[in-house]
Amino acid sequence: MTLSADPRLYVALDLPSIEAARDMVKTLADSVTSYKIGLQLLPLGGAEFGRELTAQGKNVFLDFKLHDIDATVEKAARSIAGVGADFLTVHARPDVMRAAAKGKGDSDLKILGVTVLTSLDQAALNDIGYAMSPEALVMRRVQQALDADIDGVVASAKEAAKIRAAVPNDFIVLTPGIRMAGDDVGDQKRVATPARAFKDGASHIVIGRPITQAPDPKAAAARILAHIASGG
């Protein structure tokens, strides 16, 4: 049985070139309809590649994590809104989120605040200088995102259930750090399986290396789609 693509699954195109990313999209073909373009491709023409994918009918998440003074973030969000992407990330600092919300104007671009990176655990936060736990810091930033009137947040699946209980139904909770049981977690610290993330309240998930670095990326995507469809 061939499973249909799930638009809630964004494949992270964290690859060394636009051509490699374009080849991966061709390889995955109709098994994937949603893609994340991050900082690795940004200086190589990532925004234009996003425009190319939207023209093909793909869903595009620009994970650029904007973080600057208000005026700069506002202008950047206004420029990015013209790409036609679905999502844009900014750091979940109140002034940054407000500026991005203003910059996107009446476009369909949705602004997501990055709360606490999934590569960070309590020890890492302590080193940075945060006394709060990852969950407490995430929830503080969720409230700030709500106050800034943006569309959602990026957070690990470990916090998804608590976030979902505190936000409106249409608030986006996008979770990276997704791994199948037994997969190498790499540099991720706060991880969950795809089905677990959705059960706990995620609206969208991002998966990169388990698909893009698999011997057969399309088969890897099919395995994940089957896992989601079965509920884990």
Secondary structure, DSSP 8 states (H G I E B T S, - for coil): ------TTEEEE---SSHHHHHHHHHHHGGG--EEEE-TTTGGGTHHHHHHHHHHTT-EEEEEEEE-S-HHHHHHHHHHHHTTT-SEEEEE--HHHHHHHHHHHTTSS-EEEEE-S-TT--HHHHHHHT--S-HHHHHHHHHHHHHHHT-SEEE--GGGHHHHHTTS-TT-EEEE--B--TT---TT-SS-B-HHHHHHTT-SEEEE-HHHHTSSSHHHHHHHHHHHHHHT-
